[in-house]
Amino acid sequence: METLNVALFGFGTIGTGVAKLLFNHKDRIIRVTGKNVCLVKICDTNITGTRDVDVPRGVLTTDADSIFNDPNIHIGIELIGGLEPARTFVLRLLESGKDVITANKALLAQHGAELFNAARKYNRTIAFEASVCGGIPLLNALQTALQANSFQSITAIVNGTCNYILSQMESGKTAYKDAVAQAQKLGYAEADPAMDVNGTDSAQKLAILAQIAFGASADWQLIPRTGIEAVDAIDFRYAKELGYRIKLLAAAVRSTEGLELHVSPTLVKADNPLAKVRDAFNAVRAVGDAVGPVFFQGLGAGQMPTASAVVGDIIDTVLGRTAITFRTLNLWKTEQAAVLKSPNEFFGKSYLRFKVEDQPGVMHEITGILGKQNISIASMIQHEPDEESPHDDAVLILTTHECREGGLLTAIETLESLPAVLGKVVRLRVQR
């Protein structure tokens, strides 16, 4: 039986899961590949820590060069995370004639073109199923089973941390900071959760999805993104009154003017499958011109779901399926450039929450400002002041019909300048 040797960079949570599958369930890999796939090296800065997997003697190392320089290692797995040294390690693996598997969405979003061009130069491949939505076989489905389609849109919950936080805020009327603390306690959120809660993680994953589904090399840093920090527990009450739930959505919509990409907290109709996705789960709704809408749901993170995707990539690489897909799709070509629709030209519905002085004429003034930007009101909720507010303050909730983004932002800026409007206007998108 032919032997293929694998090396792993990064022995954290996901790396430990990959080692479990390769060491403890070797029979599965042999059964589907017909080859003896051996994890021969695990490289990490910490090789003395306790992990819940038995590692054979001589496998653990801190010497990365021992992997790059070994011609008998055929596949390198990058699970370090971050940009460096991950980028350098992937380039060196490719240069040394090894195929690469990674779960690093930040690396692909930032350096995808460079890495994929290097892989083509050295006649190697890069597989990355685990980089978006963890254990959900999403990228493989978009690249292969659904490749007969021209995709019209993708709407997705791709950050389980944010989905857990929002679920806690909705179900328990939990304050944002308390929900974040719960997520940290359970291991869903990092000690510094900024990249999750501010939309960065979702924007990076959306850039990868745009590449796969639309062939668009979009700079993730140019994707308009709003995090969940501005969402208050009270917004869930108002959303429920209107028949919605709140989710952090990453959205891509194709139009004749270009590709519309954005990440933002969004009101989703309560009977929509996306609205029913709770806790740390991810979900993706894709619409193809032939297949129509398809829906994927599952655990988007965690040790074993993500390890499942990584080992699936190992199997595909061993069997040669990755090479066929890599060569055929020709992803992240240097000359590719997304035709991105200007954010000011996005059209959509919005939810606006703001506090106003409960005085005659205020509503007339507000509707006049909206009207100047061709924004019409779809619904309105006005609540009497609560016991913590001054007697003459009221909370006003408006939802709009579809309007142009640029006009809406201008209207919000004007509203915030009114003496009768107290504080900032909270704006959330409303799903089409």
N, C-alpha and C positions, 0 to 999 in steps of 0.2 A: 504494500500500500504506500502510495506517495505521501511524503511528509511535507507540510508547509508550516513554516515557523512564523510566529507573530510576536511582536514586542509592543509593550504598552507604556506610554508616558502619562503619568498621573495616577496615583493610587489613593484617591479620595473616595468619596461615596460611590460615584459611578464606576470608577476603575475597579473598586472592590466587587461591584455587581458583575462586571464583565469577567473578572477572574473567577467568580463563583460559577458562572455558566460554562466557562472554558475548562475549568478544572473538574467541577463536580458533575457535569452533564456532557462529557466528551462523546458519549455514545450518540447523542442527538446530532452532533456536528458530523460525525462519521457517517451516520445513516443518510443524511441529506446531501453530503458532499462526496462521499466515497474516498475521502482523504483524511489523513491523520493531521489535524490542525493543532499545533502545539504552541502554547503561550510560554516562550522560553526566557523572556526578559521583562521585568517590570521596573521602570525607572522613576524614582521620586526623590525629592529632597529629604523625605523622612521615611526611612525603611525600618525603623525600630518600633513604630507605633503599633498598637493592637488593632487588628482587623478581624472580622468574623469569617475568615477563609484561610484554609491551610495552604501555604505556598511552599513548593518544593525548594530544597536547599540550592543556592546558586542562582535563583531566578531574580531576586531583588538586587537592585544596583542603584547607585547614585551617578554612575558614569554614563552619560548620554552617548559619548563617542563609541562606547563598546557596542552600541546598537547601530549607529550610522556606519561603522566600519566593518560590520559583520555581513558578508555576502550571503550567508545562509539564512538571514532573516528576510522574509518576503513581504510582510505587511507591517506597517507601523500605525498604531492607534494613538491619536492625540486627544487626551482628556485633561489637559492642564487648565484650560480656560484662559480668558484674557487674550491680549494681543502679543505680548512677548513674555517668555521666549517661545510661545506657541508658533508664531509665524516663522521664526528661524528654524525651529525643529521640523516643521512641515517641509520647508524648502530643502533642508538637508536630507530628509527622508527621501524625497523625490529625486534629488541629485544622486543619491546613493542607490537608486534603482528599485526603491520600494514603493508599493502602492500605499495609499494613506486613507485612514478612516478618522473622521473627526465629529465631535458633537458641539463644536465651538461656533455658535451663531455670530458672536461679535467678530471673530476672525474672518469668517466668510463675508459678512456684511461690509467690513472695512477693506479686506485685502483679497476678495474673491478673484478678481481679474488677474492679479499677480500670481496667485497660487495655481489657478487653473491653466494659465499660460505656461507656467513652469512644468506642470504635469504633462501638458501636450509636448513640450520641448523634450522631456525625458521619456516620453512614451509610457507614462504611468497614469494612474487614476486616483480620483478623490471621491470617496463616498461620505455622505453627510446626513443620512436619514434622521439621526437623533438630534440634529441642530434645531429643529422646529417641532414642537408638540410631542417631544419625548417618545413615548411608546406607540403613538398613533402612526400607522403606516401611511402617512399623508403624502410625503414627497414622492415615494415610489408610485403611489396611485396616480398622482398628477403627471408624472414623467412617463408612465408606461400604460397602465390600464385606460387612462383617459386622454391619451395623446391624440386621438382622432378629433378632439374638440378644440374650438377656439373659445377660450374662457371669457365670459362677460363680466364676472365679478367674483370676488372672494371676500367673505365677511367672517371674522374669526376672533375667538377668545384664545389667545396664545400665551397668556401669562397666568399661570395657576395661582401665583401669590396674590395678584390683584383680585382674581376671581374669588379667592378665599376671603380676602378682606371685605370685599363688597357683599359677599354672602352673609358674613357675620354682621355687618352693619344693617343689612336688610332684616335678617331673621331675629336678631336680638336687640335691635335699636341701639347697637353698640357704637360708641364714638370712634372716629377714625383712628386716633392714636391707640386706643385700647384694642381695636381689631388688628392693628399692626403688631402690637405686643403679643397677641395670641398667635399670630402667624410666625413670629420669631420663636416663640416657645415651642411650637410644633415642628420647627425646622423648615417651614415653607419660605420664610423670609430671612435674608442675611441680616447681620448686625447693622449694616448700613443698607437699607432696602431701596435706596434712591433710584437705581437703574430700573427696578421693577415698577415702583409706584409713579415715577415721572414719565413713563411711556417709552423709555429708551430701549429696553429689552423687546418690547412689542414692535417698535419701529425697525429694529435690526432683523427680526424674524419676518416682518412684512416685506422688507427689501429682498430677502431670500425667496419668499413666495412670489414676488413680482418677477424675479428672474426665472423661476421655474414655470409659472403659469402664463406669463406674458412676454418672456424673452427680454425683459427690460432690466438694464443695469442702472438701478436707481441708487443715488447716494442717500443712505439711510438718514444722514444728518439733515437732509433737506425735506424729509417727510414731516409735514405738520403733525405735532403730537401734543396732547394735553394729558397730564396724569390724573390720578384719582384723588390728589390731595384736596382739591376744591369741593369734592362731593361731601355733603353733610348728611348725617343720619336723617334729617328732616326731608331731604330730597326723595328718599325712598317712600315716605308717606305721601308726598305729592304725586310721585310717579305712579303709585298704586291707585290713587284716586283717578288718575288719567288712564289707567289700564296698562301700565308699563312696569318693567323692572329695569334696573341700571346695570350695565355691563361695560367693561373696558373692551372696545372693539378695535381691531386692526382691519381696515377696509381698503380694498382695491377695486376700482370700477373703471371699465374701459368705455371710452366715448370717442366721438369723432374728433374732439379737441385734444385728446391725449389721455393719459392714464392718471386717474385721480387716486391718490394715496393719502391716508391719514389714520392717526391713532387718537382715540378720544373716548371719554366716558359717554355712553349712549343709552337713551331710553329705547328699550326693545319691547314690543308688544308681548304681553304676558303669555299668550298662546303660541308664540314663536319658539321652536326648539332651542334656540340660543338662550332664551330667557330662562329656561329650565335647567341650564347647566350650572351646577353649584360647586362650592368648595374649591379644591385644587384641580378640578378637571378642566381640560381644554376642549374646544369644539371648533370646527371649521365648516362653513357652508360655501360650496363652490357651485357656480352656475356655468355650464357649458352649452354651446349652441346646439349640440346633438343630444347629450345626455340629460339636459335640464339641470335642476338642482340636486346636488348630492351632499350628504351630511356625514361628517366624521366626528366621533367623540371618544375620549378616553383620558387616561392620566398623562398629562403633559410633562411631568417631571417625576423625580423619585428614583431610587437606586435601580430597582429591577425593571420598571418600564423602560427607562432610558437604556439600560444595559441590553434589554431585548432588541432595541433598534440597532445598537452598535454591533451586536453579534449577528444580527440579520445582515448587516453590511459586510461583515467578514465572510459570511456564507456566499453572498452574491459576488463578492470579489474573487473568492476561491473558485466558484463555478464559471466565472467569466461574464456573468450578466452585467456587472458594473462596467466592464470595459466596453460592452456594446452600447449601453446607455450613455456612457461618458463620450464616446466617439460620435454617436449619432446626434445628441442634443447640442454638443459644442457650447457649453454654458460659459458665461462670463468672458465672452470675447472682448478684447480690449477696445475694438471699434464700436461695440454696442453702446447705445445711449438711449435712455428712456425719454420719450416725448411726454414729459410730465405736464399735466394741466396746471395752470396757475391756481394756487389756493384761493385767490380772490374770485376766481370764476367757478368755484364749486357751487353746486346748488343743493339745498337740502332743507329739512325742517329742523327747528331748534326749540329747546326748552330754556326759558329765562326765569331766574328767580332773583328778586331784589326787594329790598326794604324801602318803603316810601313813607313820607309824611301823609297821614290820612287826612288830607285837606281837599276842599273843592277845587276842581280844575286840574288836578295832578294827572288823572287818567287821560284827559283831553290832550295835555301836553305830551304825554308819552306816546299816544297813538299818532299824534302829529309828527313826531320825530321818526317813528317807524314808517309812517306813510310816505315821508320824503324819500325813503330808500326803497319804496315799492314793497314793503313788508306788510303782509296782512296777518291778522291774529286768527289762529284756529281755535283756541280755547283760552279761558282765563279762570284762575282761582284766586280769590282774595280772602285771606284769613285775618280775623281780628287780632290785635296785638296780644302777645302772650304776657304772662305775669312778670317776665323779666324785662319787657320792653317798655319804653315810655308810652303813655296813654295814647299819643297821637301818631304812633308808628304802626304800619301794617305790612304784612308780607304779601307780595304780589307775584303770582306765577302766570306766565304767558307761554303758550306754544304758538309757533308760527306755521304758516303754510310754507311751501318751498320758496326759498329766496336765495339771492346771490350772497356768497360769503363776504365779499368785500363790502357790500352795502350793510350787512348785518353788523360787521365789526365797526363800521363807521357809526352806525346807530347806537351800539353799545357804548362807544367812547363818548358820544354826545349825551346819552342818558346818565352816565356816571358823572358828568359835569353839572347836572341839574342840582340846585339846592335841595329839591324835594326828594331826590334819590340818595339814600344813606348808604355809603359804602360801595363795594364792587358789585357788579352784576355777575351772577353765576350763570354760565351758559353751558348746556350739554346738548349734544346732537340728539336728534330723534331719527331712528332708523327708517329708511324709506319703505 
